[in-house]
Amino acid sequence: MLNRKTPDTLATDLTIKGQGETITVPVIYNNRTQKQITEKTTELQATEKGKDAEWVNRELFIYVVKELGGVIPTHEGIAELEDNWPGSVVGIFVKFHETRRVEVVKN
């Protein structure tokens, strides 16, 4: 139908608010399709470590987020982020989908 001519990465700024603070961090997402994410999830769940949902979520985070605040995500960094800013990992995933979403406008 429509040929996909989109960039390999998507850059945006995220504002995280909580615990009396508001911070804005740049994030660069790998522009993964829903099909790619579904395939990666299936692949991860088929491994021995795939029984651990937190491990799968961290692997998917690494698969989708190229850089957060200029830092390449790691398992330890993601766990620390969620420990310091509860809900931020889910929020970052939500913003990924919002960043990928297109809008059809009237010409």
URSULZI-V761397 format. One record per backbone hydrogen bond with DSSP energy under -0.5 kcal/mol. NH is the residue of the N-H (numbers start at 1). CO is the residue of the C=O. If there is no record, write none. Layout:
BEGIN
nh: {NH NH}
co: {CO CO}
END
This chain:
BEGIN
nh: {5 10 12 14 16 16 17 18 21 23 25 27 28 29 29 30 31 32 37 38 39 40 41 42 43 44 45 46 47 50 51 52 53 56 57 58 59 60 61 62 63 64 65 66 66 67 68 69 71 78 79 80 81 82 83 84 85 88 91 92 93 94 95 96 97 98 99 100 101 105}
co: {3 29 27 25 14 23 15 21 18 16 14 12 67 10 27 64 8 30 33 34 35 36 37 38 39 40 41 42 44 47 48 49 51 52 53 54 55 56 57 58 59 60 61 28 64 28 71 26 68 74 75 76 77 78 79 80 81 85 87 88 89 90 91 92 93 94 95 96 97 103}
END
